[in-house]
Structure formats: structure tokens, C-alpha cells
């Protein structure tokens, strides 16, 4: 790598939903000859291995928690992170800083904006997150995963461009692969992905629902399921008792292979999960995480469901009986899954990393000179 090549600094919150698209962009930028560095919080350290040899710089960050004490602690941590990010940006002198949301993404992007270094923010969800709402007014460009994103001011929307949500190269490669063969009396492979920690509701409901199937249907099932560590033994015994083939783990590092073989995915509907499932062209039952105030996962899932590529079940409605009825339909009419697979694929943007990389290149090369200029909504772009 040429030490004189431009440096792009990626700033991401310490969860998979922020880190996976950042890693996908990093792959694209490295292929273009850029140098890349990452800034995140201590939580993000567990994801740094997906960035390979890219240097990672941890900083302090905190959310504004509940109550006065929680807000004070969060603000204090964020303040320390701001100072750390300011020193880091001065030291690294990046050509562009790209933020992927989450409070830990704020300090580096904000520091760059104060120093007039170009910034891009990327929003993975169907609603603009609070960190990106704060950063949007001074961002040169706002990259969106979907056409319709709520929570963005009109003055900021004029600088937005739909790139899609970047996925890893291994996932993007699945876009061109056909849906796995599904015979009327053949195996039905179900992948149950519970997010970064596994969802307990899946451990409670899936074995109970599948146990109610007929012996003939049970014999056709092959389940791959992510479980919490404290649930995995109970779930394993339940599947053994039911006579259902099941591969269980607390974490899967072969998600591309799992998606490639799956006929149906049952999962939460975080932005990265939705992007990966749709890129792979797999029908899904999405059970959105119910405790987000803005219901961002519900909105992510609805986009795919409206296109006919998924079914959305609220957590309260995700019962053994309700799931049983849906699964019996799939077993009786496998063409339902085949059609939904193509509908899911229609929601995908497998080239999102390249699109976002193009945007970074345009900004870094000075080809997008109008990006950050103020906008007068009555007169058009000013100046």
C-alpha cells in the first residue's frame, strides 16, 4: 500500500449493525488503493477481526442513558471521546471521514466537520438514528440504505443519495446464486439468526412449534439456530426429543454458507440482517426487536414484507401456534417460499459497497464540489 495514498477514516458504533457495513466499505476502499483506519468504542473491539489488518482506534463513548445520572455519565464519556477524536483526526489527517451511526461514531465525524474535513454519514435503517440526526446538517453527503427514510430534515435530504447497505463480499456473491432446490417431499432448511446475542424468544418458540408438526414433516426439517449460551442445552434437548435435525451454536462465523443453503430464515430485522437476507434472496419471517422507541426494526422488516419477500410477526404474536400454521403452509406449498425468495432479492442492493465507495471517491477527489454547499429551499442551491 502506498503510504502517500489518501486515508479514509471510518467511524462506527460498536454493534454488528454499524460495523459490518463499515467493514464492507473498507474492503472496497482498500481495493481502490486507499489507506483505511477505523475508530470505534470498546464494544467495537470484538468486531475488529472482520477488518483484517486495518488499524483500529478505540475511543470513549456513551449513550445518554435514563435518568439524570445516566445522562451525565453518557455526556461525560462522549466529552472525553470528543477530545480523543479531535487529537486522532489531527494526527491522521484523513481525506474523508465516514460515519456509520451509533453514539461512538459522533466524535470523529464531528471533529472532522469542525476542521472542514469532508464527511459522509451512512444510515442503515428506515429511520434516521439520533447520532446521524445530529451529524446530518454538516455532512457533505448522507448515504441511505432505502429510498424512504424517516426523520431527515428537508434541507438535509437534498444531500442524500441511496447507496444501499453494504454487505460483505461473501454475502454479495450470493445474489447471483439460485434458490436451493426444494422438492415437495425434500428437506426444508431453516436458518434461525438471533442477532449478535441470539434472541431468547426463538429458543422458546421454535422447538415448541416444530414439535407439533407431524412425524413426516419433522423428518424433512434441518434447523440451524443461534442460541444464547444459557439456552443452548435446553434447546438441543428439545430438538432431540422431537427427532428434528438441528445444528446449534451461540455464534456462527459461516453465515454466508448458512444463507446459501437455507430455504427460510427466521430472524430479528436489524438493518444488516435484512441487507444480508435480501442480498442472498432468502424469504424470511422477521420478528422485530420490540423495545426500540422508534420501532426501527419493524420499519426495516415492513419494506421487505411489502415487496412480498418476508412475513412480519410481532414478538407478542410470535407464538408456537402461529408459527406452526405458517410453517405447515410452507411445507405443503413450497412454491410460496420460491416466489418470496425472488421478491426478497428485489429489495437487495448487492453493489452497495461499490456505490458507497464511489461516493467516497467523488468526495475525496474533489469531484463532488457542491455536496456541502448550503441549500435554500425556496431558491435552489445557494451561491
C-alpha positions as CSV (number, residue, x, y, z in Angstrom):
1,X,0.0,0.0,0.0
2,X,1.4,3.4,-1.0
3,X,2.0,5.4,2.2
4,X,1.1,8.6,0.2
5,X,-2.3,7.3,-0.7
6,X,-5.3,9.1,0.8
7,X,-6.6,7.9,4.2
8,X,-10.3,7.3,4.8
9,X,-11.3,7.1,8.4
10,X,-14.4,5.0,9.2
11,X,-16.3,5.8,12.4
12,X,-18.8,3.3,13.7
13,X,-20.7,2.3,16.8
14,X,-19.7,-0.9,18.4
15,X,-22.5,-3.2,17.2
16,X,-22.7,-5.5,14.3
17,X,-25.3,-3.3,12.6
18,X,-22.8,-0.5,12.3
19,X,-19.6,-2.5,12.0
20,X,-20.5,-4.9,9.2
21,X,-21.3,-2.2,6.6
22,X,-18.2,-0.3,7.7
23,X,-16.1,-3.5,7.1
24,X,-17.7,-4.0,3.7
25,X,-16.8,-0.4,2.7
26,X,-13.3,-0.9,4.0
27,X,-12.9,-3.9,1.6
28,X,-14.0,-1.7,-1.3
29,X,-11.7,1.2,-0.4
30,X,-8.7,-1.0,0.0
31,X,-9.3,-2.4,-3.5
32,X,-9.2,1.2,-4.8
33,X,-5.8,1.8,-3.2
34,X,-6.9,4.0,-0.3
35,X,-5.5,3.6,3.2
36,X,-8.2,2.9,5.8
37,X,-8.5,3.3,9.5
38,X,-11.3,2.6,12.0
39,X,-12.4,4.5,15.1
40,X,-14.9,2.9,17.4
41,X,-15.6,2.3,21.1
42,X,-14.5,-0.5,23.4
43,X,-17.5,-2.6,22.4
44,X,-16.4,-2.4,18.8
45,X,-13.2,-4.3,19.6
46,X,-14.9,-7.6,19.3
47,X,-15.6,-6.9,15.6
48,X,-12.2,-5.6,14.6
49,X,-11.1,-9.0,13.3
50,X,-13.5,-8.6,10.3
51,X,-11.5,-5.6,9.3
52,X,-8.3,-7.6,8.9
53,X,-5.1,-5.6,9.3
54,X,-6.9,-2.2,9.3
55,X,-5.7,-0.2,12.3
56,X,-8.5,0.4,14.9
57,X,-8.5,3.3,17.3
58,X,-10.8,2.9,20.3
59,X,-12.2,6.0,22.0
60,X,-14.6,6.7,24.8
61,X,-18.3,6.9,24.0
62,X,-21.5,6.6,25.9
63,X,-25.2,6.8,25.2
64,X,-27.4,9.3,27.1
65,X,-28.9,6.8,29.5
66,X,-32.1,7.0,31.5
67,X,-32.4,9.5,34.4
68,X,-30.2,12.4,35.3
69,X,-27.2,10.3,36.4
70,X,-27.3,8.2,33.2
71,X,-27.4,11.3,31.0
72,X,-24.5,12.9,33.0
73,X,-22.3,9.7,32.7
74,X,-23.1,9.4,29.0
75,X,-22.3,13.1,28.3
76,X,-19.1,12.8,30.2
77,X,-17.9,9.8,28.2
78,X,-18.9,11.5,25.0
79,X,-17.0,14.6,26.0
80,X,-13.8,12.5,26.6
81,X,-14.4,10.8,23.2
82,X,-14.7,14.2,21.5
83,X,-11.2,15.2,22.8
84,X,-9.7,11.8,21.9
85,X,-11.3,12.0,18.4
86,X,-10.0,15.6,17.9
87,X,-6.4,14.5,18.6
88,X,-6.8,11.4,16.4
89,X,-8.2,13.4,13.4
90,X,-5.3,16.0,13.8
91,X,-2.8,13.1,13.9
92,X,-4.2,11.0,11.0
93,X,-5.3,13.9,8.7
94,X,-7.9,11.8,6.8
95,X,-9.2,12.9,3.4
96,X,-12.7,11.9,4.3
97,X,-14.4,10.6,7.5
98,X,-17.4,8.2,7.0
99,X,-19.8,7.7,10.0
100,X,-22.0,4.7,10.3
101,X,-24.2,5.7,13.2
102,X,-24.3,5.0,16.9
103,X,-23.1,7.4,19.5
104,X,-19.4,6.2,19.1
105,X,-19.5,7.4,15.5
106,X,-20.2,11.0,16.6
107,X,-16.8,12.2,18.0
108,X,-14.7,11.5,14.9
109,X,-17.2,12.8,12.4
110,X,-17.9,15.9,14.5
111,X,-14.1,16.6,14.9
112,X,-13.7,16.3,11.1
113,X,-16.6,18.7,10.5
114,X,-15.1,21.2,12.8
115,X,-11.8,21.0,10.9
116,X,-13.6,21.3,7.5
117,X,-12.6,17.8,6.5
118,X,-15.3,16.2,4.2
119,X,-17.7,13.8,5.9
120,X,-20.3,11.3,4.8
121,X,-22.8,9.6,7.1
122,X,-24.4,6.3,6.3
123,X,-27.8,5.3,7.6
124,X,-28.6,1.6,7.6
125,X,-32.2,1.8,8.9
126,X,-35.5,3.1,7.6
127,X,-35.4,5.9,10.1
128,X,-32.5,8.2,10.7
129,X,-30.8,7.4,14.0
130,X,-30.2,10.0,16.7
131,X,-26.4,10.2,16.0
132,X,-27.0,10.8,12.3
133,X,-29.7,13.4,13.0
134,X,-27.1,15.3,15.0
135,X,-24.4,15.0,12.3
136,X,-26.6,15.4,9.2
137,X,-26.7,19.2,8.9
138,X,-22.9,19.5,8.3
139,X,-22.4,16.2,6.5
140,X,-21.3,16.6,2.9
141,X,-23.4,13.6,1.8
142,X,-25.9,11.4,3.5
143,X,-25.9,7.8,2.2
144,X,-29.1,5.9,2.7
145,X,-29.9,2.2,2.5
146,X,-33.5,2.7,1.5
147,X,-35.4,5.2,-0.6
148,X,-37.8,6.2,2.1
149,X,-36.1,7.2,5.4
150,X,-38.0,9.0,8.1
151,X,-36.6,11.6,10.4
152,X,-34.5,13.6,8.0
153,X,-34.9,17.4,7.5
154,X,-35.7,18.5,4.0
155,X,-32.7,20.7,4.0
156,X,-30.5,17.7,4.6
157,X,-32.4,15.4,2.2
158,X,-31.1,17.3,-0.8
159,X,-27.7,15.9,0.0
160,X,-28.8,12.3,0.4
161,X,-28.1,9.5,-2.0
162,X,-29.4,5.9,-1.9
163,X,-26.4,3.5,-1.9
164,X,-27.9,0.6,-0.1
165,X,-26.5,-1.1,2.9
166,X,-23.0,-2.6,2.2
167,X,-22.6,-6.3,2.8
168,X,-19.5,-8.5,2.9
169,X,-18.2,-9.7,-0.4
170,X,-19.1,-13.3,0.6
171,X,-22.7,-12.3,1.1
172,X,-22.8,-10.1,-2.1
173,X,-21.7,-13.2,-4.1
174,X,-24.9,-15.0,-3.1
175,X,-27.1,-12.5,-5.0
176,X,-26.4,-14.3,-8.3
177,X,-27.0,-17.8,-7.0
178,X,-30.3,-19.5,-7.4
179,X,-32.7,-20.5,-4.6
180,X,-31.7,-24.0,-3.4
181,X,-33.7,-26.9,-4.8
182,X,-36.9,-27.5,-2.8
183,X,-38.8,-30.7,-3.5
184,X,-42.3,-31.4,-2.4
185,X,-41.1,-34.1,-0.1
186,X,-37.5,-33.0,0.3
187,X,-35.6,-31.3,3.1
188,X,-36.6,-27.8,4.3
189,X,-33.6,-26.0,5.7
190,X,-34.4,-23.3,8.3
191,X,-31.8,-20.8,9.5
192,X,-32.6,-19.0,12.8
193,X,-30.4,-16.0,13.4
194,X,-31.0,-14.1,16.6
195,X,-28.7,-11.1,16.2
196,X,-25.4,-10.6,17.9
197,X,-26.5,-12.3,21.1
198,X,-29.2,-14.6,19.9
199,X,-32.9,-14.0,20.7
200,X,-34.4,-15.9,23.6
201,X,-37.9,-15.8,22.0
202,X,-36.6,-18.1,19.2
203,X,-35.3,-20.6,21.7
204,X,-38.7,-20.6,23.5
205,X,-41.0,-20.7,20.4
206,X,-39.1,-22.7,17.6
207,X,-38.7,-26.1,19.4
208,X,-42.3,-25.9,20.7
209,X,-43.7,-25.1,17.3
210,X,-41.7,-27.7,15.4
211,X,-42.6,-30.4,17.9
212,X,-46.2,-30.0,17.0
213,X,-45.6,-31.0,13.3
214,X,-46.4,-34.4,12.0
215,X,-43.6,-37.1,12.0
216,X,-43.4,-36.9,8.3
217,X,-42.8,-33.1,8.3
218,X,-40.3,-33.3,11.2
219,X,-38.2,-35.8,9.2
220,X,-37.9,-33.1,6.4
221,X,-36.6,-30.4,8.7
222,X,-33.0,-29.3,9.1
223,X,-32.6,-26.4,11.6
224,X,-29.5,-24.2,12.1
225,X,-30.1,-22.0,15.0
226,X,-28.2,-19.3,17.0
227,X,-28.9,-19.5,20.7
228,X,-27.9,-17.8,23.9
229,X,-25.3,-19.7,25.9
230,X,-27.7,-20.2,28.8
231,X,-30.4,-21.6,26.4
232,X,-28.5,-23.8,24.1
233,X,-28.6,-27.1,26.2
234,X,-32.3,-26.8,26.7
235,X,-32.9,-26.1,23.0
236,X,-30.7,-29.0,22.0
237,X,-32.6,-31.5,24.2
238,X,-35.9,-30.2,22.9
239,X,-34.9,-30.9,19.3
240,X,-33.5,-34.3,20.2
241,X,-36.8,-35.2,21.9
242,X,-38.7,-34.0,18.8
243,X,-36.5,-36.0,16.5
244,X,-35.5,-32.9,14.5
245,X,-32.1,-32.4,13.0
246,X,-30.6,-29.3,14.5
247,X,-27.2,-27.6,14.5
248,X,-27.0,-25.1,17.3
249,X,-24.3,-22.5,18.2
250,X,-24.0,-19.3,20.2
251,X,-22.2,-17.6,17.2
252,X,-21.8,-18.5,13.6
253,X,-18.8,-17.4,11.6
254,X,-20.1,-19.1,8.4
255,X,-23.3,-17.1,7.8
256,X,-22.7,-16.9,4.0
257,X,-22.7,-20.7,3.8
258,X,-25.7,-20.9,6.1
259,X,-27.7,-18.5,4.0
260,X,-26.6,-20.2,0.8
261,X,-28.2,-23.4,1.9
262,X,-31.3,-22.1,3.7
263,X,-34.8,-22.2,2.3
264,X,-36.2,-20.0,5.1
265,X,-34.7,-17.5,7.5
266,X,-36.2,-16.6,10.9
267,X,-34.5,-13.6,12.4
268,X,-34.7,-10.2,14.0
269,X,-34.8,-7.4,11.4
270,X,-31.8,-5.3,12.2
271,X,-30.5,-3.4,9.2
272,X,-27.5,-5.7,8.5
273,X,-29.6,-8.8,8.8
274,X,-32.2,-7.5,6.4
275,X,-29.5,-6.5,3.9
276,X,-27.8,-9.9,4.1
277,X,-31.0,-11.9,3.8
278,X,-32.3,-9.9,0.9
279,X,-29.0,-10.0,-0.9
280,X,-28.9,-13.7,-0.6
281,X,-32.5,-13.8,-1.9
282,X,-33.9,-15.8,1.1
283,X,-37.5,-15.5,2.3
284,X,-37.8,-14.6,5.9
285,X,-40.0,-14.5,8.9
286,X,-38.9,-11.3,10.7
287,X,-39.6,-10.8,14.4
288,X,-38.6,-7.2,15.0
289,X,-37.0,-6.3,18.3
290,X,-39.9,-4.7,20.2
291,X,-38.1,-2.3,22.6
292,X,-36.8,0.4,20.2
293,X,-38.7,3.6,20.8
294,X,-38.7,4.3,17.0
295,X,-39.5,0.7,16.0
296,X,-36.7,0.8,13.5
297,X,-36.6,-3.0,13.1
298,X,-40.3,-3.1,12.3
299,X,-39.9,-0.5,9.6
300,X,-36.9,-2.4,8.1
301,X,-39.0,-5.6,8.0
302,X,-42.0,-3.9,6.6
303,X,-40.1,-2.8,3.5
304,X,-39.3,-6.4,2.6
305,X,-42.8,-7.7,3.6
306,X,-44.5,-5.0,1.4
307,X,-42.5,-6.4,-1.5
308,X,-43.7,-9.9,-0.8
309,X,-40.3,-11.2,0.4
310,X,-41.0,-11.7,4.1
311,X,-43.6,-12.1,6.8
312,X,-43.5,-9.9,9.8
313,X,-44.6,-11.3,13.2
314,X,-44.6,-9.1,16.3
315,X,-42.9,-10.7,19.3
316,X,-46.3,-10.9,21.1
317,X,-47.8,-12.7,18.1
318,X,-44.8,-15.0,17.6
319,X,-46.4,-18.0,19.3
320,X,-45.8,-21.7,18.8
321,X,-49.4,-22.0,17.3
322,X,-49.0,-19.0,14.9
323,X,-45.6,-20.2,13.7
324,X,-46.8,-23.7,13.3
325,X,-49.6,-22.6,11.0
326,X,-47.2,-20.7,8.8
327,X,-44.6,-23.5,8.6
328,X,-47.3,-26.0,7.7
329,X,-48.2,-23.8,4.8
330,X,-44.6,-23.7,3.6
331,X,-44.2,-27.4,3.9
332,X,-47.5,-28.0,1.9
333,X,-46.8,-25.3,-0.7
334,X,-43.0,-24.9,-1.2
335,X,-43.6,-22.6,-4.2
336,X,-44.6,-20.0,-1.6
337,X,-41.0,-19.8,-0.5
338,X,-39.7,-19.8,-4.0
339,X,-41.8,-16.8,-5.0
340,X,-40.9,-14.9,-1.8
341,X,-37.2,-15.5,-2.4
342,X,-37.3,-13.6,-5.7
343,X,-39.4,-10.8,-4.0
344,X,-36.8,-10.6,-1.2
345,X,-34.0,-10.4,-3.8
346,X,-35.8,-7.4,-5.5
347,X,-35.1,-5.4,-2.2
348,X,-31.4,-6.0,-2.3
349,X,-28.5,-3.8,-3.4
350,X,-25.6,-6.2,-3.7
351,X,-23.4,-3.5,-5.1
352,X,-23.9,-1.1,-2.1
353,X,-20.3,-1.2,-1.0
354,X,-19.2,-0.2,-4.5
355,X,-21.8,2.6,-4.6
356,X,-20.7,3.9,-1.3
357,X,-17.1,3.6,-2.3
358,X,-17.9,5.7,-5.4
359,X,-19.4,8.4,-3.2
360,X,-16.2,8.4,-1.0
361,X,-14.0,8.6,-4.1
362,X,-16.0,11.5,-5.5
363,X,-15.7,13.4,-2.3
364,X,-12.0,12.5,-1.7
365,X,-11.1,13.5,-5.3
366,X,-13.0,16.8,-5.2
367,X,-15.4,15.8,-7.9
368,X,-18.5,16.5,-5.8
369,X,-17.8,20.1,-5.0
370,X,-21.5,21.0,-4.4
371,X,-22.0,18.4,-1.8
372,X,-21.7,20.5,1.3
373,X,-22.9,23.9,-0.1
374,X,-25.9,25.3,1.8
375,X,-29.3,24.8,0.3
376,X,-32.0,27.4,0.1
377,X,-35.3,25.5,-0.2
378,X,-37.0,28.4,-1.9
379,X,-34.3,29.4,-4.4
380,X,-32.3,26.2,-5.0
381,X,-28.7,25.6,-4.1
382,X,-27.1,28.8,-2.9
383,X,-24.0,30.6,-4.2
